[in-house]
């Protein structure tokens, strides 16, 4: 019995010593160290886009007779891209030109009629003056004077009619000229030209196709307006501002790093993904860029001469401004609530305040950690 009791006591002592060893021995924990010259960056994922992108087509409908550009071609402003069948419209233009010519003939005839009416009026007015003078000297009868006055009045009315006819024909001439310009404009719409110096991204139709007004024939972009459209998490988007620099990595060229600048920040966030759009121009990107190609951007929002950057995974109850972390104080673990500031693209947050003097923040709290547990801090790698 004494041996049994002795064995039990030894077993209890061994368990107690083991418990004390595992609970009271210093626990090695990794702590965060202050860093110098910290660059604060925000990560965004996006695609290559073009600010000026146009899907061009005809303003009228007809059959395509020819296309002179294809995907990948560079075109200059005013260059012909495609032509529609235009025989019917050419006939309308010829008819409008004939109407203009007929109006010009009628205008010449009306001008001659006005000249003749003025001449007749001058003759009748002179005859009337003579008759009126003769009547005053009692040489001619009053009837002859009245007839002369009547002839002058009729000639004056005939001139007014001729001038009115001339005005009507001139107005008709303006209408005919406008109709001719309209028909010529419609004829010009049968020819599609490049609106600016562009790169043809896509060709949507082939010769012989009957197209409607507004159907896209080509998709064009201005190569000088290619930029990167990126999406940034709303939690980090508040640090963005136009003019901030950034680095760009294209998915197709992962080993190369290019440089850009924010030129626009979207005023409307994506309500589903909770992201904000930003656009960056690229200063040294390749000459050949592919629309829709994926790109990763890291935008520099600021820098710190010295900062304490804590991994977000080490923070509990983090609301974007405050959170709780494990710290090592006087060789033992303790929970402390801190306030945080700027985030970076590596999933870390800058400590803004609340850290007790002499305390070190645990970067990766081990499992089973408890308040008051003895610990031995180690620098983070």
MARTORRO-356356 format. One record per residue (C-alpha): residue in three letters; chain; x, y, z. Coordinates in Angstrom, 1 decimal, always signed. Layout:
[atom 'ALA', 'A', [X, Y, Z]]
...
***
This chain:
[atom 'UNK', 'A', [+0.0, +0.0, +0.0]]
[atom 'UNK', 'A', [+2.9, +2.3, +0.8]]
[atom 'UNK', 'A', [+4.3, +1.7, -2.7]]
[atom 'UNK', 'A', [+0.9, +2.4, -4.3]]
[atom 'UNK', 'A', [+0.5, +5.6, -2.3]]
[atom 'UNK', 'A', [+4.1, +6.6, -3.2]]
[atom 'UNK', 'A', [+3.5, +5.9, -6.9]]
[atom 'UNK', 'A', [+0.3, +8.0, -6.8]]
[atom 'UNK', 'A', [+2.0, +10.9, -5.1]]
[atom 'UNK', 'A', [+4.9, +10.8, -7.7]]
[atom 'UNK', 'A', [+2.3, +10.7, -10.5]]
[atom 'UNK', 'A', [+0.5, +13.7, -9.1]]
[atom 'UNK', 'A', [+3.7, +15.6, -8.7]]
[atom 'UNK', 'A', [+4.7, +14.8, -12.3]]
[atom 'UNK', 'A', [+1.4, +16.0, -13.6]]
[atom 'UNK', 'A', [+1.7, +19.2, -11.6]]
[atom 'UNK', 'A', [+5.2, +19.8, -12.7]]
[atom 'UNK', 'A', [+4.2, +19.2, -16.3]]
[atom 'UNK', 'A', [+1.2, +21.5, -16.0]]
[atom 'UNK', 'A', [+3.3, +24.3, -14.5]]
[atom 'UNK', 'A', [+6.0, +23.7, -17.2]]
[atom 'UNK', 'A', [+3.5, +24.0, -20.0]]
[atom 'UNK', 'A', [+1.5, +26.9, -18.5]]
[atom 'UNK', 'A', [+4.2, +29.0, -16.9]]
[atom 'UNK', 'A', [+7.1, +28.5, -19.2]]
[atom 'UNK', 'A', [+7.8, +31.6, -21.3]]
[atom 'UNK', 'A', [+5.9, +31.4, -24.6]]
[atom 'UNK', 'A', [+7.8, +32.5, -27.6]]
[atom 'UNK', 'A', [+5.8, +35.1, -29.6]]
[atom 'UNK', 'A', [+6.6, +37.2, -32.7]]
[atom 'UNK', 'A', [+6.3, +40.9, -32.1]]
[atom 'UNK', 'A', [+6.0, +43.8, -34.4]]
[atom 'UNK', 'A', [+9.0, +46.1, -34.7]]
[atom 'UNK', 'A', [+8.9, +49.8, -35.9]]
[atom 'UNK', 'A', [+9.9, +50.3, -39.5]]
[atom 'UNK', 'A', [+11.5, +53.3, -41.2]]
[atom 'UNK', 'A', [+10.7, +54.8, -44.6]]
[atom 'UNK', 'A', [+7.4, +53.0, -44.9]]
[atom 'UNK', 'A', [+5.6, +53.5, -48.2]]
[atom 'UNK', 'A', [+1.8, +53.3, -47.9]]
[atom 'UNK', 'A', [+0.2, +51.7, -50.9]]
[atom 'UNK', 'A', [-3.3, +50.6, -51.9]]
[atom 'UNK', 'A', [-3.9, +47.5, -54.1]]
[atom 'UNK', 'A', [-6.3, +47.5, -56.9]]
[atom 'UNK', 'A', [-7.2, +45.0, -59.7]]
[atom 'UNK', 'A', [-8.4, +46.2, -63.1]]
[atom 'UNK', 'A', [-8.1, +46.1, -66.8]]
[atom 'UNK', 'A', [-6.7, +48.0, -69.7]]
[atom 'UNK', 'A', [-9.3, +50.3, -71.3]]
[atom 'UNK', 'A', [-9.5, +53.3, -73.6]]
[atom 'UNK', 'A', [-11.0, +56.7, -72.6]]
[atom 'UNK', 'A', [-12.1, +57.3, -76.2]]
[atom 'UNK', 'A', [-13.8, +54.3, -77.6]]
[atom 'UNK', 'A', [-16.4, +54.6, -80.5]]
[atom 'UNK', 'A', [-18.6, +52.1, -82.2]]
[atom 'UNK', 'A', [-19.0, +53.8, -85.5]]
[atom 'UNK', 'A', [-21.7, +53.1, -88.2]]
[atom 'UNK', 'A', [-23.7, +54.7, -90.9]]
[atom 'UNK', 'A', [-26.5, +57.3, -90.3]]
[atom 'UNK', 'A', [-28.5, +55.6, -93.1]]
[atom 'UNK', 'A', [-29.3, +52.0, -94.1]]
[atom 'UNK', 'A', [-28.2, +50.2, -97.2]]
[atom 'UNK', 'A', [-26.0, +47.3, -98.5]]
[atom 'UNK', 'A', [-22.3, +47.5, -97.8]]
[atom 'UNK', 'A', [-20.3, +47.6, -101.0]]
[atom 'UNK', 'A', [-16.8, +47.8, -99.6]]
[atom 'UNK', 'A', [-14.8, +48.0, -96.4]]
[atom 'UNK', 'A', [-11.2, +49.3, -96.5]]
[atom 'UNK', 'A', [-10.1, +48.7, -92.8]]
[atom 'UNK', 'A', [-9.8, +45.7, -90.6]]
[atom 'UNK', 'A', [-9.1, +44.8, -87.0]]
[atom 'UNK', 'A', [-5.7, +46.0, -85.9]]
[atom 'UNK', 'A', [-5.4, +48.7, -88.6]]
[atom 'UNK', 'A', [-4.3, +52.2, -87.7]]
[atom 'UNK', 'A', [-6.4, +54.9, -89.5]]
[atom 'UNK', 'A', [-6.2, +58.6, -89.7]]
[atom 'UNK', 'A', [-8.9, +61.2, -89.4]]
[atom 'UNK', 'A', [-11.1, +61.4, -92.5]]
[atom 'UNK', 'A', [-9.8, +58.1, -93.9]]
[atom 'UNK', 'A', [-12.5, +56.1, -95.7]]
[atom 'UNK', 'A', [-13.5, +53.0, -93.8]]
[atom 'UNK', 'A', [-16.6, +51.7, -95.6]]
[atom 'UNK', 'A', [-19.1, +52.5, -98.4]]
[atom 'UNK', 'A', [-22.8, +51.8, -98.9]]
[atom 'UNK', 'A', [-24.7, +51.2, -102.1]]
[atom 'UNK', 'A', [-25.7, +54.8, -103.2]]
[atom 'UNK', 'A', [-27.2, +54.6, -106.7]]
[atom 'UNK', 'A', [-30.7, +55.6, -105.4]]
[atom 'UNK', 'A', [-29.3, +58.5, -103.4]]
[atom 'UNK', 'A', [-27.2, +59.7, -106.4]]
[atom 'UNK', 'A', [-30.4, +59.8, -108.4]]
[atom 'UNK', 'A', [-32.0, +62.0, -105.7]]
[atom 'UNK', 'A', [-29.1, +64.3, -105.8]]
[atom 'UNK', 'A', [-29.3, +64.6, -109.6]]
[atom 'UNK', 'A', [-33.1, +65.4, -109.3]]
[atom 'UNK', 'A', [-32.3, +68.1, -106.7]]
[atom 'UNK', 'A', [-29.7, +69.5, -109.0]]
[atom 'UNK', 'A', [-32.2, +69.7, -111.9]]
[atom 'UNK', 'A', [-34.6, +71.5, -109.6]]
[atom 'UNK', 'A', [-32.0, +74.1, -108.8]]
[atom 'UNK', 'A', [-31.2, +74.5, -112.5]]
[atom 'UNK', 'A', [-34.9, +75.0, -113.3]]
[atom 'UNK', 'A', [-35.2, +77.5, -110.5]]
[atom 'UNK', 'A', [-32.3, +79.5, -111.9]]
[atom 'UNK', 'A', [-34.0, +79.6, -115.3]]
[atom 'UNK', 'A', [-37.2, +80.8, -113.7]]
[atom 'UNK', 'A', [-35.3, +83.4, -111.7]]
[atom 'UNK', 'A', [-33.8, +84.8, -114.9]]
[atom 'UNK', 'A', [-37.2, +84.9, -116.5]]
[atom 'UNK', 'A', [-38.7, +86.7, -113.4]]
[atom 'UNK', 'A', [-35.8, +89.2, -113.4]]
[atom 'UNK', 'A', [-36.5, +90.0, -117.1]]
[atom 'UNK', 'A', [-40.2, +90.4, -116.3]]
[atom 'UNK', 'A', [-39.4, +92.9, -113.5]]
[atom 'UNK', 'A', [-37.1, +94.9, -115.8]]
[atom 'UNK', 'A', [-39.9, +95.0, -118.4]]
[atom 'UNK', 'A', [-42.5, +96.0, -115.9]]
[atom 'UNK', 'A', [-40.2, +98.9, -114.7]]
[atom 'UNK', 'A', [-39.7, +100.0, -118.2]]
[atom 'UNK', 'A', [-43.5, +100.0, -118.9]]
[atom 'UNK', 'A', [-44.1, +101.9, -115.6]]
[atom 'UNK', 'A', [-41.5, +104.5, -116.6]]
[atom 'UNK', 'A', [-43.2, +105.0, -120.0]]
[atom 'UNK', 'A', [-46.7, +105.2, -118.5]]
[atom 'UNK', 'A', [-45.6, +107.6, -115.8]]
[atom 'UNK', 'A', [-44.0, +109.9, -118.3]]
[atom 'UNK', 'A', [-47.2, +109.8, -120.5]]
[atom 'UNK', 'A', [-49.3, +110.5, -117.5]]
[atom 'UNK', 'A', [-47.2, +113.6, -116.6]]
[atom 'UNK', 'A', [-47.6, +115.0, -120.1]]
[atom 'UNK', 'A', [-51.4, +114.5, -120.1]]
[atom 'UNK', 'A', [-51.7, +116.1, -116.7]]
[atom 'UNK', 'A', [-49.7, +119.1, -117.9]]
[atom 'UNK', 'A', [-51.9, +119.4, -121.0]]
[atom 'UNK', 'A', [-55.1, +119.2, -118.9]]
[atom 'UNK', 'A', [-53.8, +122.1, -116.7]]
[atom 'UNK', 'A', [-53.3, +124.2, -119.9]]
[atom 'UNK', 'A', [-56.7, +123.1, -121.2]]
[atom 'UNK', 'A', [-55.1, +121.5, -124.3]]
[atom 'UNK', 'A', [-56.2, +117.9, -123.5]]
[atom 'UNK', 'A', [-59.5, +116.6, -122.1]]
[atom 'UNK', 'A', [-59.9, +115.4, -118.6]]
[atom 'UNK', 'A', [-60.8, +111.9, -119.9]]
[atom 'UNK', 'A', [-57.4, +111.6, -121.5]]
[atom 'UNK', 'A', [-55.8, +112.6, -118.3]]
[atom 'UNK', 'A', [-57.8, +110.0, -116.3]]
[atom 'UNK', 'A', [-56.9, +107.3, -118.8]]
[atom 'UNK', 'A', [-53.2, +108.2, -118.5]]
[atom 'UNK', 'A', [-53.3, +108.0, -114.7]]
[atom 'UNK', 'A', [-55.1, +104.6, -114.9]]
[atom 'UNK', 'A', [-52.4, +103.3, -117.3]]
[atom 'UNK', 'A', [-49.7, +104.3, -114.8]]
[atom 'UNK', 'A', [-51.5, +102.7, -111.9]]
[atom 'UNK', 'A', [-51.9, +99.5, -113.8]]
[atom 'UNK', 'A', [-48.2, +99.5, -114.8]]
[atom 'UNK', 'A', [-47.2, +100.1, -111.2]]
[atom 'UNK', 'A', [-49.4, +97.1, -110.1]]
[atom 'UNK', 'A', [-47.9, +95.0, -112.8]]
[atom 'UNK', 'A', [-44.4, +95.8, -111.5]]
[atom 'UNK', 'A', [-45.5, +94.9, -108.0]]
[atom 'UNK', 'A', [-46.8, +91.5, -109.3]]
[atom 'UNK', 'A', [-43.5, +90.9, -111.2]]
[atom 'UNK', 'A', [-41.4, +91.7, -108.1]]
[atom 'UNK', 'A', [-43.6, +89.4, -106.0]]
[atom 'UNK', 'A', [-43.2, +86.6, -108.5]]
[atom 'UNK', 'A', [-39.4, +87.2, -108.4]]
[atom 'UNK', 'A', [-39.4, +87.0, -104.6]]
[atom 'UNK', 'A', [-41.4, +83.7, -104.7]]
[atom 'UNK', 'A', [-39.0, +82.3, -107.2]]
[atom 'UNK', 'A', [-36.0, +83.3, -105.1]]
[atom 'UNK', 'A', [-37.6, +81.6, -102.1]]
[atom 'UNK', 'A', [-38.2, +78.6, -104.2]]
[atom 'UNK', 'A', [-34.5, +78.8, -105.1]]
[atom 'UNK', 'A', [-33.5, +78.7, -101.5]]
[atom 'UNK', 'A', [-35.7, +75.7, -100.9]]
[atom 'UNK', 'A', [-34.2, +73.9, -103.9]]
[atom 'UNK', 'A', [-30.7, +74.7, -102.8]]
[atom 'UNK', 'A', [-31.5, +73.4, -99.3]]
[atom 'UNK', 'A', [-33.0, +70.3, -100.7]]
[atom 'UNK', 'A', [-29.9, +69.7, -102.8]]
[atom 'UNK', 'A', [-27.6, +70.2, -99.7]]
[atom 'UNK', 'A', [-29.8, +67.7, -97.8]]
[atom 'UNK', 'A', [-29.6, +65.1, -100.6]]
[atom 'UNK', 'A', [-25.8, +65.6, -100.9]]
[atom 'UNK', 'A', [-25.5, +65.2, -97.1]]
[atom 'UNK', 'A', [-27.4, +62.0, -97.3]]
[atom 'UNK', 'A', [-25.2, +60.9, -100.1]]
[atom 'UNK', 'A', [-22.1, +61.7, -97.9]]
[atom 'UNK', 'A', [-23.6, +59.5, -95.2]]
[atom 'UNK', 'A', [-23.1, +56.5, -97.5]]
[atom 'UNK', 'A', [-19.4, +56.9, -96.9]]
[atom 'UNK', 'A', [-18.0, +56.1, -93.5]]
[atom 'UNK', 'A', [-14.8, +57.9, -92.5]]
[atom 'UNK', 'A', [-12.7, +57.8, -89.3]]
[atom 'UNK', 'A', [-13.7, +60.6, -86.9]]
[atom 'UNK', 'A', [-10.1, +60.8, -85.4]]
[atom 'UNK', 'A', [-6.7, +59.1, -85.6]]
[atom 'UNK', 'A', [-7.7, +55.7, -84.3]]
[atom 'UNK', 'A', [-6.9, +52.0, -84.0]]
[atom 'UNK', 'A', [-9.5, +49.5, -85.3]]
[atom 'UNK', 'A', [-10.4, +47.2, -82.5]]
[atom 'UNK', 'A', [-13.1, +45.1, -84.2]]
[atom 'UNK', 'A', [-14.9, +44.9, -87.5]]
[atom 'UNK', 'A', [-18.5, +43.9, -87.2]]
[atom 'UNK', 'A', [-19.8, +43.5, -90.8]]
[atom 'UNK', 'A', [-18.7, +42.3, -94.2]]
[atom 'UNK', 'A', [-19.4, +43.5, -97.8]]
[atom 'UNK', 'A', [-22.9, +42.6, -99.0]]
[atom 'UNK', 'A', [-24.5, +42.9, -95.6]]
[atom 'UNK', 'A', [-27.6, +45.1, -95.5]]
[atom 'UNK', 'A', [-27.1, +47.3, -92.4]]
[atom 'UNK', 'A', [-29.6, +49.6, -90.6]]
[atom 'UNK', 'A', [-28.9, +53.1, -89.5]]
[atom 'UNK', 'A', [-26.8, +53.1, -86.3]]
[atom 'UNK', 'A', [-25.5, +49.5, -86.7]]
[atom 'UNK', 'A', [-21.9, +49.4, -85.6]]
[atom 'UNK', 'A', [-19.5, +48.6, -88.4]]
[atom 'UNK', 'A', [-16.2, +49.2, -86.6]]
[atom 'UNK', 'A', [-15.0, +49.7, -83.0]]
[atom 'UNK', 'A', [-12.3, +52.3, -82.8]]
[atom 'UNK', 'A', [-10.2, +53.6, -80.0]]
[atom 'UNK', 'A', [-7.8, +56.5, -79.7]]
[atom 'UNK', 'A', [-4.5, +54.9, -78.8]]
[atom 'UNK', 'A', [-3.3, +58.0, -77.0]]
[atom 'UNK', 'A', [-6.1, +57.6, -74.4]]
[atom 'UNK', 'A', [-5.4, +54.0, -73.3]]
[atom 'UNK', 'A', [-5.4, +53.8, -69.5]]
[atom 'UNK', 'A', [-5.9, +51.4, -66.6]]
[atom 'UNK', 'A', [-9.2, +51.1, -64.9]]
[atom 'UNK', 'A', [-8.8, +49.6, -61.4]]
[atom 'UNK', 'A', [-11.2, +48.7, -58.6]]
[atom 'UNK', 'A', [-10.2, +49.5, -55.1]]
[atom 'UNK', 'A', [-11.9, +48.3, -51.9]]
[atom 'UNK', 'A', [-14.1, +51.1, -50.4]]
[atom 'UNK', 'A', [-12.5, +50.6, -47.0]]
[atom 'UNK', 'A', [-9.2, +51.9, -48.5]]
[atom 'UNK', 'A', [-10.5, +54.2, -51.2]]
[atom 'UNK', 'A', [-10.8, +57.2, -48.9]]
[atom 'UNK', 'A', [-7.0, +57.7, -49.1]]
[atom 'UNK', 'A', [-7.1, +58.1, -52.9]]
[atom 'UNK', 'A', [-6.5, +61.5, -54.6]]
[atom 'UNK', 'A', [-5.9, +62.5, -58.2]]
[atom 'UNK', 'A', [-2.2, +62.8, -59.0]]
[atom 'UNK', 'A', [-1.0, +60.0, -56.8]]
[atom 'UNK', 'A', [+1.6, +57.8, -58.4]]
[atom 'UNK', 'A', [+1.2, +54.1, -58.8]]
[atom 'UNK', 'A', [+2.9, +51.0, -60.2]]
[atom 'UNK', 'A', [+1.2, +48.8, -62.8]]
[atom 'UNK', 'A', [+1.8, +45.1, -63.5]]
[atom 'UNK', 'A', [+0.2, +43.6, -66.6]]
[atom 'UNK', 'A', [-1.0, +39.9, -66.3]]
[atom 'UNK', 'A', [+0.7, +39.3, -69.7]]
[atom 'UNK', 'A', [+4.0, +40.7, -68.5]]
[atom 'UNK', 'A', [+4.3, +39.8, -64.8]]
[atom 'UNK', 'A', [+8.1, +40.5, -64.7]]
[atom 'UNK', 'A', [+7.7, +44.1, -65.9]]
[atom 'UNK', 'A', [+6.6, +47.0, -63.7]]
[atom 'UNK', 'A', [+5.3, +50.2, -65.3]]
[atom 'UNK', 'A', [+4.4, +53.6, -63.7]]
[atom 'UNK', 'A', [+1.2, +55.6, -63.8]]
[atom 'UNK', 'A', [-0.7, +58.4, -62.2]]
[atom 'UNK', 'A', [-4.3, +58.7, -61.0]]
[atom 'UNK', 'A', [-6.2, +61.0, -63.4]]
[atom 'UNK', 'A', [-9.8, +60.2, -62.4]]
[atom 'UNK', 'A', [-11.7, +58.8, -59.4]]
[atom 'UNK', 'A', [-15.2, +57.5, -60.0]]
[atom 'UNK', 'A', [-17.9, +59.4, -58.2]]
[atom 'UNK', 'A', [-20.1, +56.3, -57.9]]
[atom 'UNK', 'A', [-19.0, +53.1, -56.2]]
[atom 'UNK', 'A', [-20.1, +49.7, -57.2]]
[atom 'UNK', 'A', [-23.1, +48.9, -54.9]]
[atom 'UNK', 'A', [-22.6, +45.1, -55.2]]
[atom 'UNK', 'A', [-18.8, +44.7, -55.0]]
[atom 'UNK', 'A', [-18.4, +47.7, -52.7]]
[atom 'UNK', 'A', [-15.5, +49.0, -54.7]]
[atom 'UNK', 'A', [-14.5, +52.3, -56.2]]
[atom 'UNK', 'A', [-13.1, +52.8, -59.7]]
[atom 'UNK', 'A', [-10.0, +54.7, -60.4]]
[atom 'UNK', 'A', [-8.2, +55.4, -63.7]]
[atom 'UNK', 'A', [-4.5, +55.7, -64.1]]
[atom 'UNK', 'A', [-2.6, +56.9, -67.2]]
[atom 'UNK', 'A', [+0.6, +54.9, -67.9]]
[atom 'UNK', 'A', [+3.8, +56.8, -68.7]]
[atom 'UNK', 'A', [+6.0, +54.0, -69.8]]
[atom 'UNK', 'A', [+3.6, +51.2, -70.8]]
[atom 'UNK', 'A', [+4.3, +49.1, -74.0]]
[atom 'UNK', 'A', [+3.3, +50.7, -77.2]]
[atom 'UNK', 'A', [+1.0, +47.7, -77.9]]
[atom 'UNK', 'A', [-1.7, +47.4, -75.3]]
[atom 'UNK', 'A', [-4.6, +45.0, -75.4]]
[atom 'UNK', 'A', [-8.1, +46.1, -74.2]]
[atom 'UNK', 'A', [-9.5, +44.0, -71.4]]
[atom 'UNK', 'A', [-6.1, +42.7, -70.3]]
[atom 'UNK', 'A', [-5.9, +42.3, -66.5]]
[atom 'UNK', 'A', [-3.6, +44.6, -64.6]]
[atom 'UNK', 'A', [-2.6, +45.0, -60.9]]
[atom 'UNK', 'A', [-2.0, +48.4, -59.5]]
[atom 'UNK', 'A', [-0.4, +49.6, -56.3]]
[atom 'UNK', 'A', [-1.1, +53.3, -55.6]]
[atom 'UNK', 'A', [+1.2, +55.2, -53.3]]
[atom 'UNK', 'A', [-0.9, +57.3, -51.0]]
[atom 'UNK', 'A', [+1.8, +58.5, -48.7]]
[atom 'UNK', 'A', [+4.9, +57.5, -46.6]]
[atom 'UNK', 'A', [+6.1, +57.5, -43.0]]
[atom 'UNK', 'A', [+9.6, +58.1, -41.7]]
[atom 'UNK', 'A', [+8.8, +55.7, -38.9]]
[atom 'UNK', 'A', [+5.7, +53.6, -38.4]]
[atom 'UNK', 'A', [+4.4, +50.6, -36.5]]
[atom 'UNK', 'A', [+2.5, +48.4, -39.0]]
[atom 'UNK', 'A', [+0.3, +45.6, -37.5]]
[atom 'UNK', 'A', [-1.1, +42.7, -39.6]]
[atom 'UNK', 'A', [-4.9, +42.9, -39.8]]
[atom 'UNK', 'A', [-5.1, +39.2, -38.9]]
[atom 'UNK', 'A', [-3.6, +40.1, -35.5]]
[atom 'UNK', 'A', [-6.5, +42.6, -34.7]]
[atom 'UNK', 'A', [-9.8, +41.4, -33.2]]
[atom 'UNK', 'A', [-13.0, +43.4, -33.3]]
[atom 'UNK', 'A', [-11.5, +45.7, -35.9]]
[atom 'UNK', 'A', [-14.0, +48.3, -37.2]]
[atom 'UNK', 'A', [-11.6, +50.2, -39.4]]
[atom 'UNK', 'A', [-10.5, +52.5, -36.7]]
[atom 'UNK', 'A', [-10.3, +50.6, -33.4]]
[atom 'UNK', 'A', [-9.4, +47.1, -32.5]]
[atom 'UNK', 'A', [-7.9, +44.8, -29.9]]
[atom 'UNK', 'A', [-4.4, +43.2, -30.1]]
[atom 'UNK', 'A', [-2.3, +41.0, -27.9]]
[atom 'UNK', 'A', [+0.8, +42.7, -26.4]]
[atom 'UNK', 'A', [+3.8, +41.7, -24.3]]
[atom 'UNK', 'A', [+4.1, +43.8, -21.2]]
[atom 'UNK', 'A', [+6.7, +43.1, -18.5]]
[atom 'UNK', 'A', [+7.1, +39.6, -19.9]]
[atom 'UNK', 'A', [+3.4, +38.7, -19.8]]
[atom 'UNK', 'A', [+0.6, +38.7, -22.4]]
[atom 'UNK', 'A', [-2.2, +41.3, -22.2]]
[atom 'UNK', 'A', [-5.0, +42.5, -24.4]]
[atom 'UNK', 'A', [-5.0, +46.2, -25.4]]
[atom 'UNK', 'A', [-7.4, +48.3, -27.5]]
[atom 'UNK', 'A', [-5.6, +50.5, -30.0]]
[atom 'UNK', 'A', [-6.6, +53.1, -32.6]]
[atom 'UNK', 'A', [-5.4, +52.6, -36.1]]
[atom 'UNK', 'A', [-4.7, +54.8, -39.1]]
[atom 'UNK', 'A', [-3.6, +54.1, -42.7]]
[atom 'UNK', 'A', [-3.6, +50.7, -44.3]]
[atom 'UNK', 'A', [-1.2, +49.4, -46.9]]
[atom 'UNK', 'A', [-1.3, +46.9, -49.7]]
[atom 'UNK', 'A', [+0.3, +44.1, -47.5]]
[atom 'UNK', 'A', [-2.7, +43.7, -45.2]]
[atom 'UNK', 'A', [-1.2, +45.9, -42.4]]
[atom 'UNK', 'A', [-2.5, +48.9, -40.5]]
[atom 'UNK', 'A', [-0.6, +51.7, -38.9]]
[atom 'UNK', 'A', [-0.9, +52.1, -35.1]]
[atom 'UNK', 'A', [-2.2, +55.6, -34.4]]
[atom 'UNK', 'A', [-2.4, +55.5, -30.6]]
[atom 'UNK', 'A', [-3.2, +53.6, -27.4]]
[atom 'UNK', 'A', [-0.1, +51.4, -27.1]]
[atom 'UNK', 'A', [+1.3, +51.4, -23.5]]
[atom 'UNK', 'A', [+4.9, +52.4, -23.0]]
[atom 'UNK', 'A', [+7.3, +49.5, -23.2]]
[atom 'UNK', 'A', [+4.6, +47.2, -24.7]]
[atom 'UNK', 'A', [+5.2, +45.2, -27.9]]
[atom 'UNK', 'A', [+2.4, +44.0, -30.2]]
[atom 'UNK', 'A', [+2.1, +40.3, -31.0]]
[atom 'UNK', 'A', [+2.2, +39.8, -34.7]]
[atom 'UNK', 'A', [+0.9, +36.2, -34.8]]
[atom 'UNK', 'A', [-0.9, +35.2, -31.5]]
[atom 'UNK', 'A', [-0.5, +31.4, -30.9]]
[atom 'UNK', 'A', [-3.4, +29.2, -30.2]]
[atom 'UNK', 'A', [-4.5, +28.9, -26.6]]
[atom 'UNK', 'A', [-2.9, +32.2, -25.6]]
[atom 'UNK', 'A', [-4.3, +33.7, -22.3]]
[atom 'UNK', 'A', [-4.1, +36.9, -20.3]]
[atom 'UNK', 'A', [-1.0, +36.9, -17.9]]
[atom 'UNK', 'A', [+0.8, +34.1, -19.7]]
[atom 'UNK', 'A', [+4.5, +34.5, -19.5]]
[atom 'UNK', 'A', [+6.0, +35.2, -22.9]]
[atom 'UNK', 'A', [+9.3, +35.8, -24.7]]
[atom 'UNK', 'A', [+9.2, +38.2, -27.6]]
[atom 'UNK', 'A', [+10.9, +37.5, -30.9]]
[atom 'UNK', 'A', [+11.3, +39.9, -33.8]]
[atom 'UNK', 'A', [+9.1, +39.4, -36.8]]
[atom 'UNK', 'A', [+11.0, +38.1, -39.9]]
***
